[in-house]
Amino acid sequence: MTVAAAVLSAPHEPLRVESLELDDPGPAEVRVRYGASGVCHSDLHCIDGEWTVPLPLVLGHEGAGTVEALGPGVTGLAVGDRVILSWRYSCGHCRACVRGRSWACTNTRMGDSTLDDGTLRFQRGDGTEVYQYLSVGTFAEAAVVPAQAAIPVPPELPFDVACLIGCGVTTGVGAVVNTAEVEAGASVCVIGCGGVGLSVVMGAVLAGAHPIIAVDVEDEKLQQAVDIGATHTVRGDADVAAQVRSIVPGGVDYAFEAIGLKPTVELMPRLLCVGGTAVMVGMSAENVEVSFSGYGLPEYGHSVLGSNYGSSVPPVDFPRLAALHLAGKLPIDRLITDRIGLDGVNAAFDDMRNRRGGRAVILYD
């Protein structure tokens, strides 16, 4: 079958919407007709050459859709199931998986942007094979994906909401409830109010944190944070540490960095109380190194945690987050400011570079 897909052919070039041939699913694979895809900053890292990826590549990794076809041996899924794609899908039997840490599974080929047998299912008309980012490639009308990556969710969950659970929402909410295990009444500061940072704010609200301080340089983003539950805002272009400590004398219990910039990562210890925890959620470029005081961390009892995919177990966490949204307890839809077609993807990345708007979501017919 032929599908339209947005393909990255070289770093620093716009994506090009092409018609690609899509093969049938093989063993342990399914074909998913995508209903929506989020436009995520991780994709921008690839476009801007900050992360190394194989090329040519169908980008996109925040997807939701409907199962169209099953490969041989697939169980637990049926044609017509509504699913969210997990780019950090797991093998289910390695050491990390059996310890309940599927986010740490390294026994799949998602890092190669291939299927699990190392082969590809997209081809150009001239026969050139095309990779699919993190094994899912959601900037396409449909894709063949590992069956383990397709997580069933309730059919009433809207595609535009569902796709964001596939990455940004799980990453942000999970950083609070899974990685940091924030307690009710703990004070929280969130640096960066993009899609992931706003999801951290939503997670802090779910955990019962107070106060919840949002930090950003854009007033629009700070207002979004307030709309979903932040109790205080701080401008990021002023003395952030002084402002935070004026709200919480002595410093906050938890600081979350959701941008991936060296200065803001290194800022976190200055915001913490004695015994506080800094959580690194944002992803930097590959060559960025950060440093903390070798005296201060032990002297003040600070902890630094890295949070990968919100320390989530997608078959457990995706349905939970879906249920919370449907119950009105997780306002994921408020994150979305732009609903676009596939041909609007380059403009969405331009907006992201210029910090305009909130989450953009591609909707497929």
Protein Blocks (a to p, Z undefined) as FASTA:
>chain_A
ZZdddddfbghiacdddddddddddehiacdddfbdcddfklmmmmnopaccdddddehj
bdcdddfbdcehiahiaehiacdddfkbcehlamklmnopaklpckbcklnopafkopaf
bdcfkopacddehhlopabfbdcddfklpccddfklcfklmmmmmmmmmmmmmmmmmmno
paehiacddehjafklmmmmmmmmmnopacdddddfbfklmmmmmmnopabdcdfkbcfk
lmmmmmmghiafbdcdfkopaklmmmmmmmpcehiacddfbdcdfklccdddfklmmmno
pacdddehhipafklmmmmmmmmmmnopacfklmpmbdcdfklmmmmmmmmmnopajddd
dddZZ
